[in-house]
Amino acid sequence: MTTQLPDHPDFLWRNPEPKKTYDVVIVGGGGHGLATAHYLAKNHGITNVAVLEKGWLAGGNMARNTTLIRSNYLWDESAAIYEHSLKLWEGLEEDLGYPILFSQRGVLSLAHTEQEVRDSVRRAEANKLNGIDAEWVTPEQVKEICPILNISDDIRYPVQGATYQPRAGIAKHDYVAWGFARRADEAGIDLIQDCEVTGFTVDGDRVTGVRTSRGDIGAGTVALCAAGHTSVLLEMLGVRTPLQSHPLQALVSELLQPVHPTIVMSNAVHVYVSQAHKGELVMGAGIDTYNGYGQRGAFHIIERQMAAAVELFPVFARAHLLRSWAGIVDVTPDASPIVGHTPYENVFLNSGWGTGGFKATPGIGWCYAHTIAHGTTHPYVAPFALDRFETGALVDEHGAAGVAH
């Protein structure tokens, strides 16, 4: 497919007034909400749907992430949903009929200590068992893949090797959102912006509608996917979840010539770096430790992030920081999402993706749409039910997730 610049988003979808009632109301107009709407229409023929967004479509975490797409997670449960998503990414431009600039340039996850080497080799072998492209590469092979990376022995954390997933990559997050939104709108789904949910109307164990800044809207089914603000919505329903919301910072440099051919992640020095299509270096780190909803972060995170980036890439020492920002990520105790049923019969939950939400966008949209349409959890997301925090059947991905990604 020939890549061309997309139309301005104002011309891609309608801005309708809310109807009095819908079969499905999706709360959250980010990537997950828009993807869910698309697959409800495409896979299940459900189009009497509203996507409610309190700001502008995809103006939250979807516009504030660093677009890394990979599936090399440790546990079978995580690998399954992320690999499903990656396979959808590989055909998404054709599916949406819209350029998303998906670039499969690979990801290197560096190991700097003997323990990291053991953990990384274990993860690569687990990936292979799940049919995921992953391999362990030596420092010399790392240098071949990414020539500008510093593999010297005389640095704070010498590179002792890395796992490598060649099919990993990046995409243009705005274009992804616009593509999903356009297809959903074409199917007759209402995308309603500037529509904040302020409460719910409840009848026993069912929610009959949502109260919004644009009036009450009746709902046959309510699907929550509001990322870091999900816990706020659940509190309105009296539902407690083990979610914590944290700012997650990222930044970009000035425009540079293309010099960085892949994506490099490092848990030890806590940074990851890719180069965007226009030429900016896109860099992320870990979450700020405090809880909050401010789309900003602490300066010391940026300072450490820059020190780590310069250690790994001395060639970038004189590059200038262009801008920084933060998204609000929802984090669970086991660093895995929460998807499926709630105590309310017709309310479904999609949350807790933490730093991995963007890469899951088409996969969770597909599985969440299935769950909503059939009332039963899709097999790929069944392990991530809310009740695992009562049963103890956790899917602990802290080791595989590590640095924000």
Buried (B, 14 or more C-beta within 10 A) or exposed (E): EEEEEBEEBEEBBEEEEBEEBBBBBBBBBBBBBBBBBBBBBBEBEBBBBBBBBBBEBBBBBBBBBBBBBBBBBBBEBBBBBBBBBBBBBBEBBEBBEBBBBBBBBBBBBBBBEEEBBEBBBBBBEBBEEBEBBBBBBEBEBBBEBBEBBBBEEEBEBBBBBBBBBBBBBBBBBBBBBBBBBBBBBBBEBBBBBEBBBEEBBBEEEBBBBBBBEBEBBBBBBBBBBBBBBBBEBBEBBEBEBBBBBBBBBBBBBEEBEEBBBBBBBBBBBBBBBBBBEEBBBBBBBBBBEEEBEEBEBEEEBBEBBBBBBBBBBBBBEEBEBEEBBBBBBBBBBBBBBBBBBBEBEBBBBBBBBBBBBBBBBBBBBBBBBBBBBEEEBBEBBBBBBBEBBEEEEBBBBEBBBBBBB
